[in-house]
Amino acid sequence: MRKRYGEILTKLANTKFVRTAIEEQADLSAFKEKPSFSVITGVTLIIMGSLLGWPAVALLGIIAVKMGEPLIAVIGGPLVYGFSYILFMLGMYFSGTEYSLIFLRWLVRVIMEKLLIWANLQVV
């Protein structure tokens, strides 16, 4: 089974993104620095949007069933979910791609190193 995936893993490991992440030993040291106000605002909005989304829709569904008013869920659900999506997207805008890219590079490096060892392949 390991040989079966070896070719795929080798191709993935040779992509520029994975290769540079492994060569540069991508880590999470950037998270030790104090984040800017924009990043803090963005992360706060992302958390609020995530917490508001589906739980609020589910709560509206429960309320609609208990009260026998389906329009509460039919109208309120999409409105609340849309608002949570806007909060989430604003959070992504404010926090920017910098921290997401740092985390993604680290995650790719860690996963690919483990997979390459599992498949008995050389680390790039």
Stockholm file with secondary structure:
# STOCKHOLM 1.0

chainA/1-124         MRKRYGEILTKLANTKFVRTAIEEQADLSAFKEKPSFSVITGVTLIIMGSLLGWPAVALLGIIAVKMGEPLIAVIGGPLVYGFSYILFMLGMYFSGTEYSLIFLRWLVRVIMEKLLIWANLQVV
#=GR chainA/1-124 SS CHHHHHHHHHHHHTSHHHHHHHHTTCCSGGGGSCCCHHHHHHHHHHHHHHHHHHHHHHHHHHHHHHHTCHHHHHHHHHHHHHHHHHHHHHHHHHHCSHHHHHHHHHHHHHHHHHHHHHTTCCCC
#=GC SS_cons         CHHHHHHHHHHHHTSHHHHHHHHTTCCSGGGGSCCCHHHHHHHHHHHHHHHHHHHHHHHHHHHHHHHTCHHHHHHHHHHHHHHHHHHHHHHHHHHCSHHHHHHHHHHHHHHHHHHHHHTTCCCC
//
